[in-house]
């Protein structure tokens, strides 16, 4: 096991931020909501997106723990396909007080740098606000890609807190 020090930034969007982001051209894109996503496919997405950003929390969930998290009422997992291949995903989860959380979001490394992140984030924001929450929240940390925090802010999220954390990586 190793300890990873990070700074977590908590962000919120209190009103829908309308950003029309055109889909990247010259790519065959499809965005689909994964209905009753299988645990194996979810684990594939989670690892493929998060392995370079030290995503560990769900890596060690039991089947029962993972199923409870991703099949909970109101949770939605949307998968981006490029040329028929999974290229990224986002996960929305309702919280107390009619708050929606963008719980996970990312693009698989081989598909990064093609303008997909900004477009997928705009689609995630649109999908979240379609649920008419009182606000949308997300968090990122200093282990995520260097473009994550600026992108969230550019798309209308405002930081409201930061805190240092230590993540335990069980390699």
N, C-alpha and C positions, 0 to 999 in steps of 0.2 A: 504494500500500500504506500501511496505517496500523497502528500498534502499539496494542494495547489491554492495559492493565495490569489484572490481576485477582488475586484470592487464591483458590486452589483448596482446598477442604475435602474430605478423603478420609474416608469413613464406612464402617462395617462393621456387620453383624448376625451374631452368632456362634451364635444359636439362633433358631428360627422365632418370630417375634413375631405372635401371633394377634390381629388386629384385625378384628372383623367390621364392615365398612363397608357400609351399605345403599346400593344403587344410587340415584342421584337419581331422585325420582319425577317423573312427568309427562313423561318423556323416553323415546323409543323407542331403547333402547341395544342394541348388539350388539358383542361382543368376539370377534374371530376371529384365529387364528394364520394369517399369510400364508405359505403354503407355496411355496417357491421364488419369493419375491417378485421382481418384475421391477425392473430398475435404475431405470427411469423412475418407477415408483410409489414406490420407496424414496426417490428424490431429491425427489419431490413432498412426501412426508411430512417428510423431514429439513428441507427449506426452509420448509414451512408452519409447522412447530413451532418451528424454531430461528432463523428470520430476525430476530426481535425480541430474541434472546438472544445474538447474535453467534456462532452455530455456524458455524464455517468449516472445521474439519479435513477433513470428508468432501466438502465442496462441490467441491473441486478434485481428487478422486480420478479416475483414469482408469476406464474401464469395467472393465478387468481388476482394478484395485486394489479397486474397490467390490465387485465380484462375489466376490473372494477374502475380503473382510471379512464380507459379509452371508450368503454361502452356505457359510461354513466349518462344519465338523462341530459340531453342538451349538448353533449360533446360532439363536435364535428371534426373529421379529419379530411382535408382536401389534398389531392395529389396532383402535381403538375407532371405532365408527360411531354417529352420533346422527342419527336420522331418515333413515338411509340414506347419510349423508355421512361421509367420514373426519373425525374430530374430534381424534385424537391417536394416539400409539403408544408402545410400549416395546420395547426390544431387550435380550435376555438373551444373554450370551456366557460360555462356560466358560473358566476360566483354570487355571493350574497348581495342583497340590495340592488338586484338587476344590473350587475356589473358583468361585462363579458371580458374574458382574458384571452389574448393571443398567447397561448401557452407555449407553443413551439412553432418555429418558422425557420426555413432555410433551404438552400439550394445545394445539391450534391456538387462536390468540388469540381468535377470534370465539366459541369455545366455553368460554372461561375464565369463572370466576365463577359456575358452575352446580353446583359440588360434584363435578365429574368427576375432578379431579386426585387427591383423596384416595381416591376409589373405585378409580380406575385404578391408583394406587400399591399399594393393598391387593391388587388382582388380580395385579400384577407380582410382589409378594412371594410370594403364594401359588404362582404359576407357577414361580418360582425354587426355592422350597423343595420343590416336587414332584420336583425333580431330585436331592434329598437331598445338597446340597453341604455342605462343612464350614463354610462361611460365605458370606454374600452381601455384596458390596461395591458402592459407588456413589461417584461424586464429583460435586460441584457447585462452582460458582464464583460470585464476586461479581457477574458479569455476568448470571447467571440471575435469574429473578424473585425478588423479596424474600421470597416465601413458600416457596421451594424448600428451603432449609436447615432452617427450623423444621418443615416438613412431614416431611422425612426423619427428623428426630429424634423427632417425635411418633409416627411409625409404627414406631419401634424401632431406628433406626440410631444408632450412636454415632460421633462424630468421633474419629479417631485421629491425624490429621496435617493440617497446613495448610502451604501454600507459595505464595509469590508467583510468578506466571508472566506472561509477555508473549505475547499471541496476535498473530499477524500476519494482518491482514485484507486480502485482495486484492480490493478492490471492483471 
